[in-house]
Amino acid sequence: MYIRKPSEVNVAPVTSQDTEASPPSAGRPRSARGEGDTLRDDLLDAALGLLGVSGDPEDVSIRAVAKAAGVSPTAAYRHFANRDDLVEAACTHCFDVFTALLLEATGDVDDPFERLRLAGEAYIKFADQDEGLYRALFSNPMEFKDDFTDESSAGRTSFVVLVELVQECIDNGASAVGPGGVGPPDATYLAFQVWTWMHGIVDLRITHRHLPWPDPNVMLADLQRTLGLIRPT
């Protein structure tokens, strides 16, 4: 399946009238046999477009997604059991994009400390380009069945990428220490620390954009320095 970056997704405007069922768009013919996967991808892209506008999955309906994709709600229900199923699939789709962006940003760099910095910059860039999608993924009031105990969870896959980046820094002499400053460093614990700091930097800048925020990349550098995830001198 081709995964479009969130910023590449375009959807038609959706109004309050879309709470009612919409007829199939005259501009989109019924999918031919074998084109079901294409329609499913179009529905996911439409859902991502709406999530990007709203930032809250609770605001996205099957009818609105179907209208944005140019099909009837009935066509959407052929691919998704209900609205939650559709939104969950869209968020998984978006997490795939997010993970791919992290890997793309770090894939050609050997230095683990530089790799962690570049991953942080990619995280910031993702949020800056698609604030609504960022909030749909990381400030999401909706509860999905997948969590970090499920190895197939798209969110868990993204987190594992971060844990591995942190572990590479530890393996290359990072001065980080264990939880509470005791014992050897733990990559998972430190990854949660990095994520918490990064989310605070990004989400607060979105929520309170009027404040005189420092350069987020400078804050990222301070984050690495404070957590001991920089190259030892």
PEURWO-V866763 format. One record per residue. RES is the residue in one small letter. BURIAL is 1 if it has 16 or more other ideal C-beta (glycine too) atoms within 10 Angstrom, else 0. Layout:
# PEURWO-V866763
res & burial
RES & BURIAL
RES & BURIAL
This chain:
# PEURWO-V866763
res & burial
m & 0
y & 0
i & 0
r & 0
k & 1
p & 1
s & 0
e & 0
v & 1
n & 0
v & 1
a & 0
p & 0
v & 1
t & 0
s & 0
q & 0
d & 1
t & 0
e & 0
a & 0
s & 1
p & 0
p & 1
s & 0
a & 0
g & 0
r & 0
p & 0
r & 0
s & 1
a & 0
r & 0
g & 0
e & 0
g & 0
d & 0
t & 0
l & 1
r & 1
d & 1
d & 1
l & 1
l & 1
d & 1
a & 1
a & 1
l & 1
g & 1
l & 1
l & 1
g & 1
v & 1
s & 1
g & 1
d & 0
p & 1
e & 0
d & 0
v & 1
s & 1
i & 1
r & 1
a & 1
v & 1
a & 1
k & 1
a & 1
a & 1
g & 1
v & 1
s & 1
p & 1
t & 0
a & 1
a & 1
y & 0
r & 0
h & 1
f & 1
a & 0
n & 0
r & 1
d & 0
d & 0
l & 1
v & 1
e & 1
a & 1
a & 1
c & 1
t & 1
h & 1
c & 1
f & 1
d & 0
v & 1
f & 1
t & 1
a & 0
l & 1
l & 1
l & 0
e & 0
a & 1
t & 1
g & 0
d & 0
v & 0
d & 0
d & 0
p & 1
f & 1
e & 0
r & 1
l & 1
r & 1
l & 1
a & 1
g & 1
e & 0
a & 1
y & 1
i & 1
k & 0
f & 1
a & 1
d & 0
q & 0
d & 1
e & 1
g & 1
l & 1
y & 1
r & 1
a & 1
l & 1
f & 1
s & 0
n & 1
p & 0
m & 0
e & 0
f & 1
k & 0
d & 1
d & 0
f & 0
t & 0
d & 0
e & 0
s & 0
s & 1
a & 1
g & 1
r & 1
t & 0
s & 1
f & 1
v & 1
v & 1
l & 1
v & 1
e & 0
l & 1
v & 1
q & 1
e & 1
c & 1
i & 1
d & 0
n & 0
g & 0
a & 1
s & 0
a & 1
v & 0
g & 0
p & 0
g & 0
g & 0
v & 0
g & 0
p & 0
p & 1
d & 1
a & 1
t & 0
y & 0
l & 1
a & 1
f & 1
q & 1
v & 1
w & 1
t & 0
w & 1
m & 1
h & 0
g & 0
i & 1
v & 1
d & 1
l & 0
r & 1
i & 0
t & 0
h & 0
r & 0
h & 0
l & 0
p & 0
w & 0
p & 0
d & 0
p & 1
n & 0
v & 0
m & 1
l & 1
a & 0
d & 0
l & 1
q & 1
r & 0
t & 0
l & 1
g & 0
l & 1
i & 1
r & 0
p & 0
t & 0
